[in-house]
Amino acid sequence: MILEVSVIFFITAFIGALISTSPPGPLNMRLVLFFLKKEQKPLIAFQTGIILTDLCCSIFAFSLAQKTFEADIFLNLHKKYLMFIELSFILMIIILGFSFIYRAKKKLYENESPIDVIEFEKVSNTKLIWHFFEGIVGTLTIPTLFPFWYLWWMGQNFTNKQPFYILIVPIALGVYFGDLLIFKTYRFFAGHFHEKIFKIKIAKIEIWAGYILFFVASILFIKIFFS
């Protein structure tokens, strides 16, 4: 029973991490720059700061979501408002998917650079501890990160009775491997394509991310009406 629950939470955290980390924003482009410049140690330090922050944010959001489900007020209104919460989460995913596709197609048509690499090249520091905190602070400045994770866990509607401490490990591993997969995907494209092709590939990643979000929203929508 514990193993089955752990696998479910691992997969859920893994998918959530893929969605939350996939947008090609400044943090992902900063990691790509470290990779292209072959600065392995700063890359690892910066990446560790990002993953640690995302991991802590996900666990805290899960804890808060569990407290919300357990609250007396929520239990009294559970049947009335649960579908509204789940539909709101699905709507958020759909809007996020549309934004991915819109931005990506705009870049392809306008021939925009995916990120101002020159600007990031000016920001350099050989101290690994500084890059580590850069990753933490940079992740904390993402205003949608915690709301995403909170709504993500609320949208799952888990009827979990396992102790919280048992679920920390599978959630942490799910977030870790999800984030790491996205980071390595960006490095793969950066290492195999020159700048112009890389820009196109980034845009295509965004488009596919948008379609994946639509797919996730469809699955959750079906889950609501057949559960």
MDAnalysis code that builds the backbone (N, CA, C; Angstrom):
import MDAnalysis as mda
import numpy as np

u = mda.Universe.empty(681, n_residues=227, atom_resindex=np.repeat(np.arange(227), 3), trajectory=True)
u.add_TopologyAttr("name", ["N", "CA", "C"] * 227)
u.add_TopologyAttr("resid", np.arange(1, 228))
u.add_TopologyAttr("resname", ["MET", "ILE", "LEU", "GLU", "VAL", "SER", "VAL", "ILE", "PHE", "PHE", "ILE", "THR", "ALA", "PHE", "ILE", "GLY", "ALA", "LEU", "ILE", "SER", "THR", "SER", "PRO", "PRO", "GLY", "PRO", "LEU", "ASN", "MET", "ARG", "LEU", "VAL", "LEU", "PHE", "PHE", "LEU", "LYS", "LYS", "GLU", "GLN", "LYS", "PRO", "LEU", "ILE", "ALA", "PHE", "GLN", "THR", "GLY", "ILE", "ILE", "LEU", "THR", "ASP", "LEU", "CYS", "CYS", "SER", "ILE", "PHE", "ALA", "PHE", "SER", "LEU", "ALA", "GLN", "LYS", "THR", "PHE", "GLU", "ALA", "ASP", "ILE", "PHE", "LEU", "ASN", "LEU", "HIS", "LYS", "LYS", "TYR", "LEU", "MET", "PHE", "ILE", "GLU", "LEU", "SER", "PHE", "ILE", "LEU", "MET", "ILE", "ILE", "ILE", "LEU", "GLY", "PHE", "SER", "PHE", "ILE", "TYR", "ARG", "ALA", "LYS", "LYS", "LYS", "LEU", "TYR", "GLU", "ASN", "GLU", "SER", "PRO", "ILE", "ASP", "VAL", "ILE", "GLU", "PHE", "GLU", "LYS", "VAL", "SER", "ASN", "THR", "LYS", "LEU", "ILE", "TRP", "HIS", "PHE", "PHE", "GLU", "GLY", "ILE", "VAL", "GLY", "THR", "LEU", "THR", "ILE", "PRO", "THR", "LEU", "PHE", "PRO", "PHE", "TRP", "TYR", "LEU", "TRP", "TRP", "MET", "GLY", "GLN", "ASN", "PHE", "THR", "ASN", "LYS", "GLN", "PRO", "PHE", "TYR", "ILE", "LEU", "ILE", "VAL", "PRO", "ILE", "ALA", "LEU", "GLY", "VAL", "TYR", "PHE", "GLY", "ASP", "LEU", "LEU", "ILE", "PHE", "LYS", "THR", "TYR", "ARG", "PHE", "PHE", "ALA", "GLY", "HIS", "PHE", "HIS", "GLU", "LYS", "ILE", "PHE", "LYS", "ILE", "LYS", "ILE", "ALA", "LYS", "ILE", "GLU", "ILE", "TRP", "ALA", "GLY", "TYR", "ILE", "LEU", "PHE", "PHE", "VAL", "ALA", "SER", "ILE", "LEU", "PHE", "ILE", "LYS", "ILE", "PHE", "PHE", "SER"])
u.atoms.positions = np.array([
    [0.827, -1.209, 0.000],
    [0.000, 0.000, 0.000],
    [0.861, 1.259, 0.000],
    [1.869, 1.270, 0.883],
    [2.752, 2.432, 0.961],
    [3.515, 2.606, -0.342],
    [3.956, 1.471, -0.933],
    [4.699, 1.539, -2.193],
    [3.821, 2.098, -3.308],
    [2.577, 1.651, -3.390],
    [1.668, 2.136, -4.432],
    [1.421, 3.635, -4.289],
    [1.185, 4.074, -3.054],
    [0.957, 5.505, -2.805],
    [2.199, 6.311, -3.156],
    [3.375, 5.783, -2.799],
    [4.631, 6.482, -3.092],
    [4.834, 6.642, -4.590],
    [4.514, 5.593, -5.351],
    [4.653, 5.664, -6.812],
    [3.709, 6.712, -7.391],
    [2.477, 6.751, -6.896],
    [1.497, 7.731, -7.381],
    [1.979, 9.152, -7.121],
    [2.479, 9.401, -5.927],
    [2.940, 10.749, -5.592],
    [4.224, 11.102, -6.335],
    [5.078, 10.103, -6.570],
    [6.287, 10.348, -7.361],
    [5.917, 10.781, -8.772],
    [5.008, 10.039, -9.411],
    [4.603, 10.361, -10.783],
    [3.921, 11.723, -10.841],
    [3.067, 12.007, -9.858],
    [2.368, 13.297, -9.835],
    [3.347, 14.451, -9.686],
    [4.310, 14.307, -8.771],
    [5.317, 15.354, -8.585],
    [6.203, 15.487, -9.819],
    [6.520, 14.361, -10.447],
    [7.352, 14.359, -11.655],
    [6.678, 15.140, -12.780],
    [5.397, 14.862, -13.021],
    [4.660, 15.570, -14.076],
    [4.534, 17.051, -13.739],
    [4.254, 17.349, -12.472],
    [4.168, 18.751, -12.059],
    [5.471, 19.496, -12.280],
    [6.594, 18.832, -11.986],
    [7.903, 19.454, -12.194],
    [8.175, 19.696, -13.675],
    [7.782, 18.754, -14.519],
    [7.960, 18.939, -15.965],
    [7.218, 20.180, -16.445],
    [5.990, 20.353, -15.963],
    [5.179, 21.489, -16.397],
    [5.738, 22.798, -15.855],
    [6.101, 22.815, -14.565],
    [6.539, 24.068, -13.940],
    [7.908, 24.524, -14.425],
    [8.752, 23.579, -14.866],
    [10.129, 23.919, -15.237],
    [10.315, 24.090, -16.739],
    [9.342, 23.676, -17.543],
    [9.532, 23.662, -18.995],
    [9.613, 25.034, -19.667],
    [8.953, 26.100, -19.171],
    [9.036, 27.387, -19.888],
    [10.479, 27.862, -20.041],
    [10.887, 28.293, -21.240],
    [12.273, 28.733, -21.478],
    [12.523, 30.146, -20.980],
    [12.485, 30.322, -19.678],
    [12.707, 31.636, -19.092],
    [14.172, 31.889, -18.791],
    [14.460, 32.948, -18.028],
    [15.852, 33.324, -17.723],
    [16.649, 32.236, -17.019],
    [16.014, 31.480, -16.114],
    [16.755, 30.454, -15.379],
    [17.235, 29.343, -16.307],
    [16.359, 28.861, -17.171],
    [16.766, 27.819, -18.120],
    [17.831, 28.321, -19.084],
    [17.689, 29.566, -19.536],
    [18.681, 30.118, -20.451],
    [20.027, 30.346, -19.753],
    [19.969, 30.669, -18.464],
    [21.211, 30.828, -17.685],
    [21.936, 29.491, -17.594],
    [21.205, 28.437, -17.360],
    [21.806, 27.105, -17.318],
    [22.399, 26.716, -18.664],
    [21.692, 27.046, -19.740],
    [22.198, 26.757, -21.083],
    [23.500, 27.501, -21.328],
    [23.568, 28.742, -20.872],
    [24.785, 29.533, -21.057],
    [25.966, 28.913, -20.315],
    [25.740, 28.481, -19.071],
    [26.798, 27.788, -18.335],
    [27.265, 26.561, -19.114],
    [26.316, 25.833, -19.693],
    [26.637, 24.614, -20.440],
    [27.471, 24.930, -21.675],
    [27.053, 25.945, -22.437],
    [27.766, 26.302, -23.663],
    [29.170, 26.821, -23.368],
    [29.333, 27.469, -22.225],
    [30.651, 27.988, -21.836],
    [31.483, 26.939, -21.106],
    [30.899, 25.728, -20.956],
    [31.579, 24.607, -20.296],
    [31.970, 24.937, -18.856],
    [31.131, 25.698, -18.175],
    [31.344, 26.029, -16.765],
    [30.531, 25.036, -15.928],
    [31.083, 23.852, -15.752],
    [30.344, 22.746, -15.157],
    [30.010, 22.992, -13.685],
    [30.976, 23.454, -12.900],
    [30.736, 23.646, -11.469],
    [29.724, 24.759, -11.194],
    [29.851, 25.931, -11.842],
    [28.799, 26.943, -11.657],
    [27.426, 26.445, -12.093],
    [27.389, 25.643, -13.168],
    [26.120, 25.094, -13.648],
    [25.477, 24.221, -12.572],
    [26.281, 23.331, -11.979],
    [25.747, 22.432, -10.953],
    [25.268, 23.215, -9.738],
    [26.042, 24.233, -9.332],
    [25.656, 25.040, -8.173],
    [24.354, 25.789, -8.435],
    [24.256, 26.414, -9.601],
    [23.057, 27.170, -9.966],
    [21.852, 26.239, -10.082],
    [22.049, 25.101, -10.723],
    [20.982, 24.117, -10.909],
    [20.509, 23.558, -9.571],
    [21.444, 23.305, -8.652],
    [21.087, 22.789, -7.331],
    [20.207, 23.772, -6.575],
    [20.532, 25.062, -6.676],
    [19.710, 26.080, -6.027],
    [18.289, 26.090, -6.562],
    [18.152, 25.944, -7.883],
    [16.819, 25.926, -8.508],
    [16.019, 24.712, -8.051],
    [16.634, 23.531, -8.138],
    [15.919, 22.296, -7.797],
    [15.530, 22.284, -6.326],
    [16.452, 22.698, -5.454],
    [16.162, 22.700, -4.022],
    [14.980, 23.609, -3.699],
    [14.947, 24.773, -4.320],
    [13.851, 25.713, -4.079],
    [12.532, 25.172, -4.614],
    [12.559, 24.621, -5.820],
    [11.346, 24.052, -6.411],
    [10.842, 22.889, -5.574],
    [11.766, 22.087, -5.081],
    [11.426, 20.936, -4.258],
    [10.752, 21.373, -2.959],
    [11.356, 22.342, -2.274],
    [10.789, 22.842, -1.013],
    [9.426, 23.488, -1.243],
    [9.305, 24.217, -2.335],
    [8.045, 24.879, -2.666],
    [6.945, 23.848, -2.908],
    [7.276, 22.772, -3.611],
    [6.294, 21.729, -3.900],
    [5.844, 21.028, -2.625],
    [6.790, 20.699, -1.758],
    [6.452, 20.005, -0.512],
    [5.610, 20.896, 0.393],
    [5.986, 22.169, 0.505],
    [5.219, 23.092, 1.341],
    [3.811, 23.285, 0.785],
    [3.706, 23.399, -0.544],
    [2.393, 23.564, -1.176],
    [1.535, 22.317, -0.963],
    [2.166, 21.132, -1.029],
    [1.431, 19.896, -0.774],
    [0.922, 19.854, 0.657],
    [1.780, 20.251, 1.601],
    [1.374, 20.284, 3.005],
    [0.195, 21.227, 3.212],
    [0.267, 22.396, 2.586],
    [-0.818, 23.367, 2.709],
    [-2.103, 22.842, 2.066],
    [-1.965, 22.166, 0.930],
    [-3.139, 21.590, 0.270],
    [-3.785, 20.519, 1.143],
    [-2.943, 19.698, 1.799],
    [-3.472, 18.676, 2.699],
    [-4.209, 19.308, 3.869],
    [-3.648, 20.380, 4.426],
    [-4.311, 21.090, 5.526],
    [-5.642, 21.666, 5.064],
    [-5.676, 22.126, 3.828],
    [-6.922, 22.673, 3.284],
    [-7.987, 21.596, 3.195],
    [-7.592, 20.415, 2.729],
    [-8.543, 19.311, 2.625],
    [-9.039, 18.864, 4.002],
    [-8.160, 18.961, 5.011],
    [-8.512, 18.479, 6.339],
    [-9.280, 19.507, 7.163],
    [-9.296, 20.749, 6.732],
    [-9.958, 21.804, 7.503],
    [-11.456, 21.537, 7.599],
    [-12.018, 21.836, 8.748],
    [-13.451, 21.597, 8.968],
    [-14.310, 22.391, 7.992],
    [-13.921, 23.633, 7.754],
    [-14.704, 24.477, 6.851],
    [-14.703, 23.878, 5.455],
    [-13.520, 23.406, 5.050],
    [-13.432, 22.826, 3.709],
    [-14.242, 21.535, 3.610],
    [-14.207, 20.741, 4.687],
    [-14.955, 19.489, 4.663],
    [-16.454, 19.740, 4.555],
    [-16.919, 20.789, 5.207],
    [-18.346, 21.117, 5.155],
    [-18.776, 21.563, 3.762],
    [-17.850, 22.213, 3.046],
    [-18.178, 22.729, 1.717],
    [-17.567, 21.881, 0.603],
    [-17.018, 20.727, 1.004],
    [-16.231, 19.914, 0.072],
    [-17.011, 19.564, -1.195],
    [-18.188, 18.990, -1.037],
    [-18.939, 18.532, -2.204],
    [-19.387, 19.695, -3.082],
    [-19.636, 20.835, -2.447],
    [-20.170, 21.971, -3.188],
    [-19.109, 22.668, -4.022],
    [-17.890, 22.777, -3.469],
    [-16.872, 23.596, -4.118],
    [-15.701, 22.813, -4.698],
    [-15.631, 21.511, -4.466],
    [-14.491, 20.747, -4.969],
    [-14.422, 20.787, -6.491],
    [-15.558, 20.603, -7.149],
    [-15.565, 20.636, -8.609],
    [-15.143, 22.006, -9.120],
    [-15.546, 23.064, -8.421],
    [-15.147, 24.415, -8.823],
    [-13.632, 24.577, -8.746],
    [-13.021, 24.055, -7.673],
    [-11.566, 24.137, -7.513],
    [-10.863, 23.367, -8.626],
    [-11.357, 22.162, -8.906],
    [-10.727, 21.334, -9.940],
    [-10.882, 21.967, -11.322],
    [-12.061, 22.523, -11.599],
    [-12.269, 23.176, -12.891],
    [-11.417, 24.435, -13.016],
    [-11.229, 25.151, -11.896],
    [-10.362, 26.339, -11.916],
    [-8.931, 25.941, -12.237],
    [-8.491, 24.811, -11.687],
    [-7.145, 24.321, -11.960],
    [-7.001, 23.932, -13.426],
    [-8.019, 23.260, -13.970],
    [-7.992, 22.886, -15.385],
    [-7.940, 24.130, -16.265],
    [-8.724, 25.151, -15.893],
    [-8.716, 26.401, -16.657],
    [-7.334, 27.046, -16.630],
    [-6.659, 27.004, -15.461],
    [-5.316, 27.564, -15.348],
    [-4.351, 26.835, -16.282],
    [-4.459, 25.507, -16.359],
    [-3.589, 24.723, -17.234],
    [-3.838, 25.074, -18.699],
    [-5.116, 25.226, -19.071],
    [-5.450, 25.566, -20.458],
    [-4.897, 26.940, -20.828],
    [-5.068, 27.919, -19.925],
    [-4.540, 29.266, -20.177],
    [-3.026, 29.223, -20.315],
    [-2.364, 28.446, -19.442],
    [-0.912, 28.311, -19.514],
    [-0.499, 27.681, -20.837],
    [-1.255, 26.676, -21.285],
    [-0.960, 26.042, -22.567],
    [-1.101, 27.003, -23.727],
    [-2.173, 27.806, -23.735],
    [-2.362, 28.805, -24.782],
    [-1.219, 29.823, -24.785],
    [-0.779, 30.227, -23.578],
    [0.301, 31.219, -23.508],
    [1.595, 30.655, -24.068],
    [1.882, 29.372, -23.805],
    [3.071, 28.728, -24.361],
    [3.035, 28.774, -25.885],
    [1.917, 28.319, -26.445],
    [1.801, 28.232, -27.900],
    [1.844, 29.614, -28.541],
    [1.170, 30.585, -27.929],
    [1.137, 31.941, -28.489],
    [2.535, 32.556, -28.511],
    [3.258, 32.462, -27.381],
    [4.606, 33.034, -27.321],
    [5.537, 32.351, -28.309],
    [5.427, 31.029, -28.403],
    [6.322, 30.283, -29.286],
    [6.089, 30.645, -30.746],
    [4.837, 30.700, -31.158],
    [4.544, 31.034, -32.553],
    [4.911, 32.481, -32.863],
    [4.794, 33.344, -31.879],
    [5.189, 34.735, -32.073],
    [6.691, 34.830, -32.315],
    [7.469, 34.038, -31.576],
    [8.919, 34.027, -31.763],
    [9.285, 33.503, -33.148],
    [8.588, 32.460, -33.583],
    [8.892, 31.884, -34.891],
    [8.590, 32.863, -36.017],
    [7.481, 33.587, -35.904],
    [7.081, 34.509, -36.964],
    [7.893, 35.799, -36.945],
    [8.225, 36.278, -35.763],
    [8.931, 37.556, -35.660],
    [10.441, 37.389, -35.645],
    [10.903, 36.131, -35.624],
    [12.341, 35.853, -35.657],
    [13.054, 36.512, -34.486],
    [12.438, 36.405, -33.289],
    [13.021, 36.993, -32.092],
    [14.031, 36.041, -31.489],
    [14.995, 36.594, -30.758],
    [15.936, 35.777, -30.010],
    [15.221, 35.259, -28.777],
    [15.458, 33.994, -28.386],
    [14.745, 33.432, -27.249],
    [15.130, 34.066, -25.928],
    [16.312, 34.610, -25.843],
    [16.744, 35.235, -24.592],
    [17.934, 36.133, -24.892],
    [18.080, 37.161, -24.119],
    [19.203, 38.068, -24.336],
    [20.445, 37.474, -23.696],
    [21.128, 36.614, -24.463],
    [22.282, 35.904, -23.936],
    [23.394, 36.862, -23.553],
    [23.560, 37.953, -24.321],
    [24.627, 38.911, -24.037],
    [24.467, 39.488, -22.641],
    [23.226, 39.763, -22.283],
    [22.975, 40.329, -20.964],
    [23.420, 39.376, -19.871],
    [23.162, 38.068, -20.063],
    [23.534, 37.107, -19.055],
    [25.036, 36.840, -19.056],
    [25.682, 37.041, -20.188],
    [27.122, 36.850, -20.236],
    [27.840, 37.890, -19.384],
    [27.213, 39.044, -19.179],
    [27.829, 40.084, -18.366],
    [27.767, 39.735, -16.885],
    [26.842, 38.840, -16.509],
    [26.678, 38.459, -15.117],
    [27.470, 37.181, -14.874],
    [28.617, 37.296, -14.234],
    [29.441, 36.121, -13.992],
    [30.071, 36.211, -12.613],
    [30.210, 35.077, -11.954],
    [30.827, 35.019, -10.637],
    [31.376, 33.619, -10.446],
    [32.661, 33.541, -10.071],
    [33.305, 32.242, -9.955],
    [33.003, 31.563, -8.629],
    [32.408, 32.269, -7.711],
    [32.107, 31.675, -6.414],
    [30.877, 30.774, -6.538],
    [31.062, 29.505, -6.265],
    [29.973, 28.544, -6.415],
    [28.818, 28.840, -5.464],
    [29.136, 29.309, -4.271],
    [28.080, 29.609, -3.309],
    [27.190, 30.732, -3.826],
    [27.798, 31.669, -4.564],
    [27.017, 32.766, -5.133],
    [26.058, 32.246, -6.201],
    [26.548, 31.346, -7.049],
    [25.689, 30.779, -8.087],
    [24.569, 29.940, -7.473],
    [24.891, 29.268, -6.363],
    [23.871, 28.485, -5.668],
    [22.733, 29.390, -5.191],
    [23.089, 30.501, -4.554],
    [22.067, 31.431, -4.075],
    [21.397, 32.170, -5.229],
    [22.103, 32.348, -6.327],
    [21.474, 32.902, -7.533],
    [20.313, 32.016, -7.975],
    [20.550, 30.703, -7.945],
    [19.497, 29.767, -8.326],
    [18.310, 29.824, -7.384],
    [18.590, 29.935, -6.079],
    [17.514, 30.018, -5.087],
    [16.699, 31.288, -5.269],
    [17.398, 32.424, -5.299],
    [16.713, 33.713, -5.411],
    [15.969, 33.821, -6.740],
    [16.614, 33.363, -7.820],
    [15.971, 33.421, -9.129],
    [14.684, 32.618, -9.172],
    [14.686, 31.459, -8.508],
    [13.480, 30.628, -8.476],
    [12.398, 31.259, -7.613],
    [12.806, 31.865, -6.499],
    [11.835, 32.500, -5.605],
    [11.176, 33.720, -6.228],
    [11.819, 34.308, -7.230],
    [11.238, 35.492, -7.875],
    [10.164, 35.131, -8.903],
    [9.952, 33.834, -9.146],
    [8.894, 33.411, -10.077],
    [7.559, 33.480, -9.341],
    [6.712, 34.445, -9.652],
    [5.491, 34.657, -8.859],
    [4.467, 33.539, -8.974],
    [4.527, 32.765, -10.051],
    [3.505, 31.734, -10.271],
    [3.903, 30.362, -9.726],
    [5.120, 30.238, -9.172],
    [5.615, 28.914, -8.788],
    [4.786, 28.295, -7.661],
    [4.668, 29.012, -6.538],
    [3.919, 28.442, -5.414],
    [2.433, 28.280, -5.728],
    [1.769, 29.296, -6.337],
    [0.360, 29.084, -6.712],
    [0.167, 27.874, -7.624],
    [1.137, 27.660, -8.540],
    [1.032, 26.494, -9.419],
    [1.044, 25.208, -8.608],
    [2.035, 25.069, -7.718],
    [2.151, 23.827, -6.961],
    [0.957, 23.627, -6.034],
    [0.464, 24.701, -5.439],
    [-0.695, 24.576, -4.551],
    [-1.920, 24.099, -5.334],
    [-2.187, 24.745, -6.463],
    [-3.326, 24.334, -7.284],
    [-3.110, 22.948, -7.889],
    [-1.839, 22.632, -8.166],
    [-1.525, 21.312, -8.709],
    [-1.932, 20.218, -7.723],
    [-1.546, 20.363, -6.457],
    [-1.888, 19.358, -5.457],
    [-3.373, 19.394, -5.108],
    [-3.962, 20.579, -5.076],
    [-5.397, 20.672, -4.819],
    [-6.189, 20.009, -5.943],
    [-5.703, 20.172, -7.160],
    [-6.404, 19.609, -8.307],
    [-6.388, 18.095, -8.357],
    [-5.443, 17.466, -7.641],
    [-5.375, 16.000, -7.653],
    [-6.443, 15.371, -6.770],
    [-6.901, 16.105, -5.746],
    [-7.953, 15.611, -4.839],
    [-7.590, 14.245, -4.257],
    [-6.365, 14.122, -3.714],
    [-5.931, 12.867, -3.122],
    [-6.657, 12.610, -1.804],
    [-7.147, 11.402, -1.647],
    [-7.710, 10.999, -0.356],
    [-6.637, 10.202, 0.377],
    [-5.547, 10.859, 0.684],
    [-4.382, 10.189, 1.243],
    [-4.455, 10.142, 2.765],
    [-4.152, 8.957, 3.325],
    [-4.148, 8.805, 4.775],
    [-2.766, 8.414, 5.279],
    [-1.780, 8.441, 4.408],
    [-0.416, 8.130, 4.811],
    [0.185, 9.316, 5.561],
    [1.086, 9.057, 6.514],
    [1.756, 10.160, 7.214],
    [2.510, 11.055, 6.236],
    [2.537, 12.332, 6.545],
    [3.154, 13.304, 5.643],
    [4.622, 12.991, 5.393],
    [5.339, 12.574, 6.456],
    [6.779, 12.354, 6.318],
    [7.099, 11.215, 5.350],
    [6.173, 10.271, 5.174],
    [6.406, 9.165, 4.243],
    [6.367, 9.654, 2.797],
    [5.565, 10.687, 2.536],
    [5.380, 11.177, 1.172],
    [6.431, 12.191, 0.745],
    [7.214, 12.696, 1.691],
    [8.223, 13.706, 1.357],
    [9.231, 13.155, 0.351],
    [9.685, 11.922, 0.572],
    [10.722, 11.341, -0.296],
    [10.228, 11.155, -1.733],
    [9.076, 10.490, -1.974],
    [8.634, 10.348, -3.375],
    [8.336, 11.681, -4.051],
    [7.800, 12.650, -3.303],
    [7.549, 13.971, -3.887],
    [8.864, 14.640, -4.256],
    [9.834, 14.577, -3.336],
    [11.137, 15.192, -3.594],
    [11.820, 14.550, -4.796],
    [11.776, 13.232, -4.882],
    [12.396, 12.539, -6.017],
    [11.684, 12.873, -7.322],
    [10.360, 12.970, -7.279],
    [9.610, 13.318, -8.482],
    [9.973, 14.692, -9.002],
    [10.044, 15.665, -8.096],
    [10.423, 17.027, -8.494],
    [11.853, 17.051, -9.015],
    [12.748, 16.348, -8.325],
    [14.159, 16.335, -8.722],
    [14.334, 15.790, -10.136],
    [13.776, 14.626, -10.403],
    [13.955, 14.010, -11.721],
    [13.193, 14.767, -12.808],
    [12.053, 15.357, -12.465],
    [11.320, 16.162, -13.441],
    [12.095, 17.393, -13.852],
    [12.618, 18.119, -12.855],
    [13.431, 19.303, -13.151],
    [14.672, 18.923, -13.947],
    [15.330, 17.856, -13.508],
    [16.577, 17.444, -14.155],
    [16.344, 17.061, -15.612],
    [15.233, 16.398, -15.895],
    [14.933, 16.007, -17.273],
    [14.762, 17.228, -18.171],
    [14.067, 18.252, -17.679],
    [13.894, 19.481, -18.459],
    [15.235, 20.160, -18.691],
    [16.050, 20.265, -17.645],
    [17.357, 20.918, -17.784],
    [18.230, 20.194, -18.805],
    [18.240, 18.868, -18.750],
    [19.059, 18.094, -19.683],
    [18.509, 18.181, -21.109],
    [17.202, 18.334, -21.244],
    [16.607, 18.500, -22.574],
    [17.086, 19.793, -23.216],
    [17.101, 20.873, -22.445],
    [17.603, 22.147, -22.963],
    [19.070, 22.037, -23.363],
    [19.862, 21.351, -22.562],
    [21.283, 21.203, -22.881],
    [21.476, 20.356, -24.134],
    [20.629, 19.359, -24.306],
    [20.722, 18.522, -25.503],
    [20.539, 19.365, -26.757],
    [19.484, 20.182, -26.776],
    [19.236, 21.019, -27.950],
    [20.330, 22.067, -28.115],
    [20.811, 22.621, -26.999],
    [21.862, 23.637, -27.073],
    [23.156, 23.050, -27.616],
    [23.435, 21.799, -27.271],
    [24.679, 21.187, -27.708],
    [24.654, 20.657, -29.128],
    [23.469, 20.466, -29.706],
    [23.361, 19.862, -31.031],
    [22.927, 20.820, -32.128],
    [22.550, 22.034, -31.748],
    [22.077, 22.974, -32.762],
    [22.714, 24.342, -32.540],
    [23.032, 25.027, -33.632],
    [23.582, 26.371, -33.485],
    [22.468, 27.332, -33.090],
    [22.813, 28.606, -32.902],
    [21.905, 29.562, -32.258],
    [20.552, 29.679, -32.943],
    [20.522, 29.808, -34.257],
    [19.245, 30.017, -34.941],
    [18.358, 28.783, -34.832],
    [18.963, 27.613, -35.068],
    [18.198, 26.382, -34.963],
    [17.750, 26.167, -33.524],
    [18.618, 26.524, -32.573],
    [18.275, 26.365, -31.158],
    [17.065, 27.209, -30.797],
    [17.006, 28.417, -31.345],
    [15.859, 29.290, -31.088],
    [14.570, 28.645, -31.578],
    [14.632, 28.049, -32.765],
    [13.452, 27.391, -33.322],
    [13.058, 26.191, -32.470],
    [14.067, 25.439, -32.014],
    [13.778, 24.270, -31.190],
    [13.138, 24.684, -29.870],
    [13.621, 25.793, -29.264],
    [13.029, 26.288, -28.024],
    [11.563, 26.617, -28.246],
    [11.276, 27.290, -29.359],
    [9.888, 27.648, -29.668],
    [9.035, 26.393, -29.842],
    [9.600, 25.378, -30.486],
    [8.845, 24.141, -30.682],
    [8.611, 23.418, -29.358],
    [9.584, 23.514, -28.448],
    [9.394, 22.928, -27.119],
    [8.209, 23.585, -26.429],
    [8.133, 24.916, -26.543],
    [7.013, 25.638, -25.944],
    [5.685, 25.185, -26.544],
    [5.658, 25.016, -27.861],
    [4.423, 24.584, -28.521],
    [4.005, 23.205, -28.024],
    [4.968, 22.289, -27.954],
    [4.647, 20.949, -27.473],
    [4.238, 20.979, -26.007],
    [4.883, 21.851, -25.220],
    [4.493, 21.993, -23.813],
    [3.045, 22.447, -23.708],
    [2.642, 23.358, -24.598],
    [1.255, 23.815, -24.618],
    [0.294, 22.683, -24.923],
    [0.635, 21.860, -25.919],
    [-0.228, 20.727, -26.272],
    [-0.283, 19.692, -25.140],
    [0.847, 19.499, -24.465],
    [0.867, 18.563, -23.336],
    [-0.045, 19.060, -22.220],
    [-0.033, 20.375, -21.990],
    [-0.916, 20.943, -20.975],
    [-2.381, 20.731, -21.347],
    [-2.697, 20.880, -22.628],
    [-4.069, 20.606, -23.075],
    [-4.442, 19.143, -22.795],
    [-3.487, 18.244, -23.040],
    [-3.727, 16.818, -22.798],
    [-3.965, 16.550, -21.314],
    [-3.122, 17.155, -20.457],
    [-3.291, 16.998, -19.005],
    [-4.644, 17.529, -18.565],
    [-5.034, 18.699, -19.095],
    [-6.334, 19.282, -18.753],
    [-7.474, 18.353, -19.165],
    [-7.336, 17.711, -20.322],
    [-8.370, 16.783, -20.794],
    [-8.499, 15.580, -19.866],
    [-7.344, 15.040, -19.441],
    [-7.352, 13.894, -18.528],
    [-8.027, 14.264, -17.211],
    [-7.681, 15.432, -16.664],
    [-8.276, 15.867, -15.399],
    [-9.771, 16.116, -15.551],
    [-10.162, 16.660, -16.699],
    [-11.582, 16.922, -16.949],
    [-12.369, 15.607, -16.982],
    [-11.807, 14.607, -17.651],
    [-12.452, 13.286, -17.701],
    [-12.507, 12.668, -16.307],
    [-11.430, 12.864, -15.538],
    [-11.362, 12.311, -14.186],
    [-12.476, 12.862, -13.307],
    [-12.796, 14.151, -13.463],
    [-13.830, 14.786, -12.643],
    [-15.191, 14.148, -12.881],
    [-15.527, 13.927, -14.131],
    [-16.876, 13.487, -14.472],
    [-17.054, 11.970, -14.466],
    [-15.953, 11.229, -14.292],
    [-16.073, 9.779, -14.228],
    [-15.619, 9.224, -12.886],
    [-15.270, 10.123, -11.945],
    [-14.846, 9.667, -10.620],
    [-16.038, 9.586, -9.677],
])
